[in-house]
Amino acid sequence: MARAHRHPETRDVQPGLLIAFGAALLAFIAVAAIGMKLAFNTTSAWLPLSTNLSPQAPGLQAAPKQDLVSFRAEEDRQLNMLGWVDRNAGIARIPIEDAMWAVVSNGLPDWSRPVAAAPGSDDCTLLAAAVPRAPQAQNCRQQSGAGR
């Protein structure tokens, strides 16, 4: 039996074409990277190029726990005091306990219908009815009585 001489298969893989494809792929990646750098330039043009700038570090809290405690105390103080949020618009702030008492005793208002003041009533009566123990209601009555 004669031995057949074995040759590598050449009709499926062409080495020159494979090398050309690899070179084209590397060239495409390089061109795409350069294009992305030009399109999305991340260097800041507004910063000066001098290197002697030393930005100050942000101030750190010396006592963060104490700062949080004082912050929470200020929040609690504001939540439990009477005051005006916007006096011209008639928006006031009342203590939480008074607000809960008003909701329990009067229920939640029906916001779907407009509120019409009763004939002859004024804003002071509405304020006194809505906010019990409000010094603002007493001041309002005194100011409206002095204005008449």
Secondary structure, DSSP 8 states (H G I E B T S, - for coil): ----------SS--HHHHHHHHHHHHHHHHHHHHHHHHHT--S-SSS-S-S----------S-HHHHHHHHHHHHHHHHTS-EEEETTTTEEE--HHHHHHHHHHH----TTS-----TT--HHHHHHHHSTT-HHHHHHHHHHHHH-
